[in-house]
Amino acid sequence: MSSNFSTTQSGAPVIDDANSSSLGRDGAIPLTDHYLIEKLAQFNRERVPERVVHAKGGGAFGTFEVTSDVSEYTKASLFQPGAVTETLLRFSSVAGEQGSPDTWRDPRGFALKFYTDEGNYDLVGNNTPVFFIRDGIKFPDFIHSQKRLPGTNLRDADMQWDFWTLSPESAHQVTWLMGDRGLPNSWRTMNGYGSHTFMWINEAGVKSWVKYHFKSNQGHEVLTGDQAEALAGSDADHHLRDLSENIAAGNFPSWDLKVQIMPYDDAKDYRFNPFDLTKVWPQGDYPLIPVGKLTLNRNPENYFAQIEQAAFAPSNFVPGIAASPDRMLQARIFSYADAHRYRVGTNHAQLPVNAPKNEVRNYSKDGAARYDFNSPSTPVYAPNSVGGPAADPAQYGPHGGWENDGDLVRAAHSLHAEDDDFGQAGTLYREVFSDAERARFLDTITGAVGGVTIDAIRERAIQYWTNVDVELGAKLRAALGADASGGNTQAEAANKV
């Protein structure tokens, strides 16, 4: 007898792996063939719903080691000198479905889970420091515009450019997207950013604003449009394969974490809104400060269990780190955790990949697929007088928050002196891109806008890029052979939002 025999889900030995039971050799299969039914029923339920965004991706485990002292800014244990923290990093594309090619032009997700001794800290970022919108109320509309038409189930340039041109705050991110860094050669050779503004709090309760920058130690490698298109056909999993094979070969990718720190009181009167996700902080105003090194050194053993079921939530903070007035961040604090409850389940936080290293003590109970439980003597309510856990403010210490007053309104952020939608996009195009990058950028947007079939949207797209840079707009108009008249100003476009 073999000791490696197959079993049913309940552990009983299986008689036959290859043949269903039947009434005679050629008869019907009875409902009593519970092993067949068990296998088919389990197979039907193998998949969970794919992520509504960031569906295609991959990831790996590693460590984050602090190499500089930033304790004057935050008391978070993972950022204390010499601290080493286990991490999980998931990369992804944004708009494509699970079977889509890795090399489509798209932002890339850069989602980190730090397994700290104070709980899990999730930093859910991208490979760009900005985003398309600044208020979460527009997020479903934005994603709908980048996905597929309900009628044909095809991607649609009219829909994309209609949304972008009526949302002028998108210009900075679209400039990043249409530039060379919209086509990274690999996940290893791109930067990562927290993108949002966060709050750091030190041991004395002093607050600062912070932005995270993860700088790739592998350098930057990008694909040409032709290379990306060829790889989409020949190796749709190019990025996933590159990461997995390099880690397996001992070529561990790493990133240096640097932060920008803004003193708390600077935010109120800074020249533009520092909590606007469509803006970057100039490094001349707030230089990069080194913090530590992130290294990926271990591939997942099971992709579904450890990557597909991984649940990253911007709501997962630890003492010393908090949210900010960034409206997109505040919206994501709800939406990500709620998406995991739907996609993975009510008790997703109990799965090994999502569970913290420290003990969890709270009064959450029951729900589908729950497998941990309180002892019979533990109370299930608070407050109680029978020894159950109770909140202890001293354990958390100084916490986040900011002063605010006024009536409850539905309106945009208060304007700062230099708030505008196109200035930083123009700076990126003129001062950061090289001559060769600008030439490729023009070719890219000419092809993208050339796919628009509605004249009014195409004209708005030309004006959109004219607002970024007048010369760029003229070159685009000439390349498209468009009529030189007409077009909306920024103010006119903004009034249509």
CORCORFEN-V247539 format. One line per field, one symbol per residue. ss: DSSP state (~ for helix, > for strand, _ for the rest). phi: phi as a letter, one per 20 degrees, with the letter a starting at -180 (. if undefined). burial: + if it has 16 or more other ideal C-beta (glycine too) atoms within 10 Angstrom, else -. Layout:
BEGIN
ss=???
phi=???
burial=???
END
This chain:
BEGIN
ss=______>_____>____________________~~~~~~~~~~~____________>>>>>>>>>>__________~~~____>>>>>>>>>>______________>>>>>>>>>__>>>>>>>>_________~~~~~~~~~~~__________~~~~~~~~~__~~~~~~~~~~~_~~~_>_______>>____>>>>_____>>>>>>>>>>_____>__~~~~~~~~~~___~~~~~~~~~~~_____>>>>>>>>>>__~~~~___________________>>>>>>>>>>>___~~~~~~____________>>____~~~~~~~~~~~~~~~~~____~~~__________________________________________~~~~__________________________~~~~~~~~~~__~~~~~~~~~~~~~~~~____~~~~~~~~~~~~~~_~~~~~~~~~~~_________~~~~~~__
phi=.eedefcffenffefbedcfebemfdefeeffffffffffffffdfeegfgfcmfeaaaadacddfdcedffdbegffdegnfccfcccdeaedefegefffeffafdfbddceeefdoedddddcececbfcdcffefgfgfgfeecfffemdfbfgfffffgfecfffgffffgfeegffcffbffdbeccfmfedddcefenfdcdbcdcdefeemdccdfgffffffgeebfdgffffffffffeneffbceeccdddggffffdffcffdefecdegffecffdfcacdcecbffebfffddfefcecffedcgocbfcfgffffffgefffffffffdpgdgfefgfdfffefecbdfbmngmfcebffgeefdbbfbdcnffcgcgffemgcfqbfaboffcdbfgffdgdfbedfffffgfeddffgfffffffgfffffffefdegffffffffgffffbffffffffffemeffdnoefgfffffef
burial=----------------------------------+---+-----------+-++++++++++++++-+-+--+++++++-----+-++++++++++----++++++++++++++++-+++++++++++++++++++-++--+--+++--------++-++++++++++++++++++++++++++++++++++++++++++++----++++++++++-+---++-+--++-+----+-+++-+++-++----+++++++++++----+--+-++++++++++----+----++++++--++-----+++++++++-++++++++++++++++++-+++-++--+++-+++++-++-+-------------------------------+---------+-+---------------+--+++++++++++---+----+-+++-++--++--+----+++++++++++++--++-+++-++-+----++-+--++---
END
